Amino acid sequence: MVSARVPAARTASQAIRAHACRAASTSAAPPPPPASASPAPPQPSSSRQRAQDDAYQSMLAKVQQRRAERYTADAFTQLGSTQNRDTVFQPHHSLHRPPAPPAVTTSHLVAAGAHLGHSPAHTHRAALPLVYGTRTGISYIDLRQTLPALRRAAQIVKGVVERDGKVLFVGSLKGAERAVWENAKRLGENGFGVTKWLPGTISNAKEVFGWCEIPQSAEAAEGGRSAGPRATPMSFKPDLLVLLSPTLNRHALREATANEIPTIGIIDTDLDPRSVTYAIPANDDSPRAVELIAGVLGMAGKDGLRAKQERLAKEAALLARRAHSEMRARRGDW
């Protein structure tokens, strides 16, 4: 009896184990997909969506590049390097955050490519004293003369704006148009910008603009009296002309010289430095160099505008105190 029950028990236990294994395998396996289900067709993306995706991918690439540069700078700073984001040259700083005239150095000019000139065959004879040397068929400009000339021109711009003069930036170089407008804005009401010079703007303004009269000032209109002959465009002449690309604006240079308007120009090795009043020997074909020089001049004009506003505020305060003193004297309050 005992021997007959043992194999039966073994057989029952083996059957239970086999059933449990089949149940576990059935529950672990994923359910088969329904026969009626079919993969959804890909949705066609529009051109606008693709443009947004491309812009997003380019933005991610720029962010990753900046992170890599920042990590590299931090890693090398720990090793003793002095190059970081604040000390290294960045091209966009020349347009948005240009250095002040006292802070500009030869390193800024070299990084912007202001030392590169033309071939010796195209070098003007009068520009030979500005050439440092020749290498690989290119004349190199002596930046030891460029830096003091740039600072002198900055002082000229500052003085003109401080005395309420009009400064006109003229630049037609492709890629440097924003430098003209940005630095003209820094000078406030004393700054103007032109990217395409119209011949006859100064010398033949009567035919170019016609006899369009300028309205009288508010003080003359309130007083009911005439402030003299009304002004025409012929009387609106700039007090200083800044030529960022004299080669492309020879008409402006000719008209300024004929009308005795002082000029500041970026003179390359193929130009005569005597053609402008204040020459800045530099590369006028490089947008970076043009942006840097224009930015330095714009910052100088900004300083002059601030000095002018301070002077006007002091004069207004002095006139107010004088008027108050006269009023008290009339009343007999002394």
C-alpha positions in Angstrom: 0.0 0.0 0.0 2.8 2.4 0.9 4.8 1.6 -2.2 1.8 2.2 -4.4 1.0 5.6 -3.0 4.5 7.1 -3.3 4.7 7.0 -7.2 1.2 8.4 -7.3 2.2 11.4 -5.1 5.3 11.9 -7.2 3.3 11.9 -10.4 0.8 14.5 -8.9 3.6 16.8 -7.8 5.2 16.7 -11.1 2.0 17.6 -12.9 1.4 20.6 -10.6 4.9 21.9 -11.3 4.4 21.6 -15.1 1.1 23.4 -14.9 2.6 26.2 -12.9 5.5 26.6 -15.4 3.1 26.8 -18.3 1.0 29.4 -16.5 4.0 31.6 -15.8 5.3 31.4 -19.3 1.8 32.3 -20.6 1.5 35.3 -18.3 5.1 36.6 -19.1 4.7 36.5 -22.9 3.2 39.7 -24.4 -0.3 39.4 -25.8 -0.3 39.1 -29.6 -1.4 42.2 -31.5 -4.9 42.2 -32.8 -5.2 41.2 -36.4 -7.1 44.4 -37.4 -4.5 46.8 -36.0 -2.1 48.4 -38.6 0.8 50.8 -38.2 -0.1 54.5 -38.4 1.2 56.2 -41.5 3.9 59.0 -40.9 2.4 62.5 -40.8 4.0 64.8 -43.4 5.7 67.7 -41.7 5.2 71.2 -43.1 8.0 73.5 -44.2 7.4 75.7 -41.2 7.7 72.8 -38.8 11.0 71.7 -40.5 12.3 75.3 -40.2 11.5 75.3 -36.5 13.2 72.0 -36.0 16.3 73.1 -37.8 16.4 76.3 -35.8 16.0 74.3 -32.6 18.8 71.9 -33.6 21.1 74.8 -34.4 20.3 76.4 -31.1 21.1 73.2 -29.3 24.4 72.9 -31.2 25.4 76.5 -30.2 24.5 75.8 -26.6 26.6 72.6 -26.6 29.5 74.5 -28.2 29.3 77.2 -25.6 29.2 74.7 -22.8 32.3 73.0 -24.2 34.1 76.3 -24.5 33.2 77.2 -21.0 34.3 73.8 -19.7 37.6 74.1 -21.5 38.2 77.6 -20.2 37.4 76.5 -16.7 39.7 73.5 -17.0 42.6 75.4 -18.3 42.0 78.2 -15.7 42.6 75.6 -13.0 45.9 74.7 -14.7 47.0 78.4 -14.5 45.8 79.8 -17.8 44.6 83.5 -17.9 42.4 83.1 -21.0 38.7 83.1 -20.2 35.5 84.5 -21.6 36.3 88.0 -20.3 39.9 88.2 -21.6 39.6 86.4 -24.9 38.6 88.3 -28.1 35.1 87.8 -29.2 34.0 89.3 -32.6 30.5 90.4 -31.5 31.9 92.6 -28.7 33.2 95.1 -31.3 29.7 95.8 -32.3 27.7 95.6 -29.1 30.4 96.3 -26.4 33.3 98.1 -28.1 36.2 99.2 -25.9 36.6 102.7 -24.8 39.4 104.8 -26.4 41.7 104.5 -23.4 41.1 100.8 -23.2 41.8 99.8 -26.8 45.1 98.1 -27.4 47.2 96.7 -30.2 45.8 93.2 -29.5 42.3 94.4 -30.3 43.5 95.7 -33.7 45.5 92.5 -34.5 42.5 90.3 -33.6 40.3 92.3 -35.8 42.7 92.1 -38.8 43.4 95.8 -38.9 47.1 95.2 -39.7 46.5 93.5 -43.1 47.0 95.7 -46.2 47.2 95.2 -49.9 49.9 93.9 -52.1 53.1 96.0 -52.5 52.1 96.6 -56.2 49.0 98.4 -55.1 50.6 100.3 -52.2 50.3 104.1 -52.6 53.6 106.0 -52.5 52.3 108.4 -49.8 51.3 105.4 -47.6 54.8 103.9 -47.5 55.6 105.4 -44.1 52.6 103.6 -42.7 53.8 100.1 -43.8 55.6 98.0 -41.2 56.8 95.4 -43.7 55.9 92.9 -46.4 55.4 89.2 -46.0 53.9 86.6 -48.4 53.0 89.3 -50.8 51.0 91.5 -48.4 51.9 94.8 -46.9 51.4 94.9 -43.1 50.3 98.2 -41.5 52.3 99.6 -38.6 49.8 99.4 -35.7 52.2 101.6 -33.6 50.9 104.5 -35.7 47.3 103.2 -35.9 46.7 103.3 -32.2 47.6 106.9 -31.5 45.8 108.0 -34.7 42.7 106.2 -33.5 42.8 107.8 -30.1 43.4 111.2 -31.6 40.3 110.7 -33.9 38.3 109.6 -30.8 39.2 112.9 -29.1 38.1 114.8 -32.2 34.7 113.1 -32.2 34.2 113.6 -28.5 35.1 117.3 -28.8 32.7 117.9 -31.7 29.8 116.2 -29.9 30.5 118.0 -26.7 30.2 121.3 -28.5 26.9 120.2 -30.0 28.3 119.4 -33.5 26.8 117.0 -36.0 28.8 113.8 -36.8 27.9 111.8 -39.9 29.1 108.2 -40.2 29.4 107.0 -43.8 30.1 103.3 -44.6 29.1 101.2 -47.6 31.1 98.1 -46.8 29.0 95.0 -47.0 28.7 93.4 -43.6 29.4 96.6 -41.7 26.1 98.4 -42.1 25.1 97.7 -38.5 28.2 99.4 -37.2 27.1 102.6 -39.0 23.6 102.6 -37.4 24.7 101.4 -33.9 27.3 104.1 -33.5 25.1 106.8 -34.9 22.6 105.9 -32.2 25.2 106.2 -29.5 25.6 109.8 -30.4 21.9 110.6 -29.9 20.7 113.7 -31.8 24.2 114.5 -32.8 24.8 111.3 -34.8 23.7 110.4 -38.3 24.4 107.4 -40.5 24.6 106.8 -44.2 25.2 103.4 -45.9 24.7 104.7 -49.5 25.9 108.1 -50.4 23.9 110.1 -52.9 26.2 112.3 -54.9 25.4 116.0 -54.4 24.1 115.6 -50.8 26.3 118.4 -49.6 27.5 120.3 -52.7 24.2 120.2 -54.6 21.5 119.9 -52.0 19.2 122.4 -53.7 18.8 120.1 -56.7 18.9 116.9 -54.7 16.4 117.8 -52.0 14.6 120.8 -53.4 13.6 123.9 -51.4 11.9 122.1 -48.5 11.8 124.5 -45.6 12.5 123.5 -42.1 9.8 124.5 -39.5 10.6 127.2 -37.1 11.6 126.4 -33.5 9.1 126.1 -30.7 10.4 129.3 -29.0 10.1 131.4 -32.2 6.6 130.0 -32.8 5.5 130.8 -29.2 7.0 134.3 -29.2 5.3 135.2 -32.5 8.4 136.6 -34.0 10.5 135.4 -36.8 13.9 133.8 -36.0 15.5 135.1 -39.2 15.5 133.4 -42.6 14.1 129.9 -42.6 16.7 127.1 -43.0 17.0 124.9 -46.0 18.8 121.6 -46.4 21.8 123.6 -47.8 22.4 124.9 -44.2 22.3 121.5 -42.7 25.9 120.4 -43.1 27.7 118.0 -40.8 30.5 119.3 -38.6 32.5 116.1 -39.0 32.4 113.3 -41.6 33.6 109.8 -40.5 34.4 107.7 -43.6 34.5 104.0 -42.7 35.2 102.9 -46.3 36.7 105.9 -48.2 37.3 103.7 -51.3 33.6 103.2 -51.8 32.6 106.8 -50.9 34.9 109.0 -53.0 32.0 111.3 -53.8 31.4 112.0 -50.1 35.1 112.6 -49.6 35.3 115.0 -52.5 32.2 117.0 -51.4 33.5 117.2 -47.8 36.8 118.6 -49.0 35.2 121.1 -51.3 32.9 122.4 -48.5 35.7 122.5 -45.9 34.2 119.8 -43.7 36.8 117.9 -41.6 37.0 114.2 -42.2 38.1 111.1 -40.4 38.9 108.1 -42.6 40.2 104.5 -42.4 43.1 104.6 -44.8 44.4 101.4 -46.3 47.8 101.0 -48.0 46.3 101.7 -51.4 45.0 105.2 -50.4 46.6 108.5 -49.9 46.5 109.4 -46.2 46.6 113.1 -47.2 43.1 112.8 -48.7 41.4 113.0 -45.2 42.0 115.4 -42.4 42.6 112.7 -39.7 43.8 109.4 -41.1 43.5 106.1 -39.3 45.8 103.6 -41.0 44.0 100.3 -40.9 42.4 97.6 -43.1 39.2 99.1 -44.6 38.2 95.8 -46.2 37.7 93.9 -43.0 34.2 94.2 -41.4 35.7 93.4 -38.0 38.2 96.1 -38.2 35.6 98.6 -39.4 33.3 97.6 -36.5 36.1 98.0 -34.0 37.2 101.4 -35.1 33.6 102.7 -35.5 32.8 101.3 -32.1 35.7 103.2 -30.5 34.7 106.4 -32.2 31.1 105.8 -31.2 32.1 105.3 -27.5 34.1 108.5 -27.7 31.1 110.4 -29.1 28.9 108.9 -26.3 31.3 110.3 -23.7 31.1 113.7 -25.5 27.3 113.5 -25.4 27.4 112.8 -21.7 29.7 115.8 -21.1 27.4 118.0 -23.2 24.4 117.0 -21.1 26.2 117.6 -17.9 27.3 121.1 -19.2 23.8 121.9 -20.2 22.5 120.8 -16.8 25.0 123.0 -15.0 24.1 126.0 -17.3 20.4 125.4 -16.7 21.0 125.3 -12.9 23.1 128.5 -13.0 20.4 130.3 -15.0 17.7 129.1 -12.6 19.7 130.4 -9.6 20.4 133.7 -11.4 16.7 134.1 -12.2 15.7 133.3 -8.6 18.2 135.9 -7.3 16.9 138.6 -9.7 13.3 137.8 -8.6 14.2 138.1 -4.9 16.0 141.4 -5.6 12.9 142.8 -7.3 10.8 141.8 -4.4 13.2 143.4 -1.9 13.8 140.3 0.1 17.5 141.1 0.5 
